[in-house]
Amino acid sequence: MNKKIVKIVSIVLMAIMMVSVTVTSFALTPTDLPGNPGAQGTTEIANVGNNIIGILQVVGIVLSVIVLIIIGIKYMMGSAEEKADYKKTLMPYVIGAALIFAASAFAQVIYQFFTGVQS
């Protein structure tokens, strides 16, 4: 009973502290920032970023299709025990392929978001 009261009191105190702490921020939004027309090299960096994202997407797609073909051929040619093993390897493959596609798409979305903020 005593430990329960201590836990409840500590949770209530933490909630009160979180609510009572307020921070006033006098910051600029990205649209309020003045541009630097004299900046050099920004288009080159943007082009390199686009090239890297494109290469990652192509390599990820090609590798995932090749691995899927290999697993599919092994699954068709395997015995019942081997098919069970290939089914076990298929789930990590699907997760890995989804992460590759999601990572490259996520990087591209972030890049487009920040290039939209600058203009």
N, C-alpha and C positions, 0 to 999 in steps of 0.2 A: 504494500500500500504506500509506503513512504517513497520508494523508488518511482512509483507511478506519479505521485504528486510532483516530485522533482523534475521528471521528464516533461510533464504538462506545463509547469512553471517555466522551465527553460525554453520550451517551444513558444510559449506566449511572449516571453521576453524577447526572443529573437524576432518574432513577428512584429512586435512593437518597434524594435530597433530598425528593422528594414523599412517599415512604413514611415518612421519619423525622420529618417535621413533623406534629405532632399538636396539635390545639386542643381544649381542654376548655371547654365552654360550659355555664354555669349559667343557662339561660334558662327562661322559662315557656312552656308550650304555650298555644295560644289558649283552650283550655278552662280553664286555670288563672287567666286574667286576670279580675280582679273587674269586674263590670258597673258601669255608671254609671247608676243609675236616674234621676238628675236630668238626663240628657242630653235636649236638646230639638231637634226638627227632623230626627231620623233617619228618621222615617216619610215626611216630605216628600221627602227625598233619595232614599229607596227608590222612592217613587212616580214621581219624575222619571226615575230610571234605568230603571224598567220601561217608562215611556212612550217613552223614547228608543229602547230596544231594540225595542219593538214597531213604532215608526215605521220604523226602519231595515229591519226584516224585511219589512214591507209594501211599502215603496218598492223594495227590492231585488227582491222577487218580481215586482212589477208591471213594473218596467223590464226585467227579464230576459225576461219573457214577451213584452212588446212588441217588443223587439229580435229575439227568436227568430222572431216572426211576420213581421217585416220581412225578415229574412234568408231565411226560407222562401219568401216570395212572390217575392223577387228571384231566388232559386234556381230556382223553377218557371218563371219568365218569361224567364230568361236563356238565352243561347246556350251552346255547349259551352265556349268560352273563359271566359265570365262564370261558369259553374258551377264551373270550376276555381278562379277567384278567390274565389268565395263559400266553397268548401271550405277555402281558406286562412284566411279570416276566421272560420270556424266554430271553429277550435281556440282562438284567443285569447278568443272569446266564452265557450266552455265553461269555460275556466280562470277567467275573470273572474266568471262566474255562480257557480262553485263557491266562489271566494274570498268573494263576497258572502254566500252562504248559510253558509259555514263561519265567517266573522267574526262574524255576528250570533248564530249558535248558540254559538260559543266565548265571546262576551261574556255571553250568558245563563247559560251553565254556570258561569263565574267568579262572576257575581253571586249565583247560587243557592248556590254553595259558601260564599261569605263571609257570606251571610245565615244559612246553616245553622250556621256557626261562632259567630256572635253569640248565637244562642238556646240 
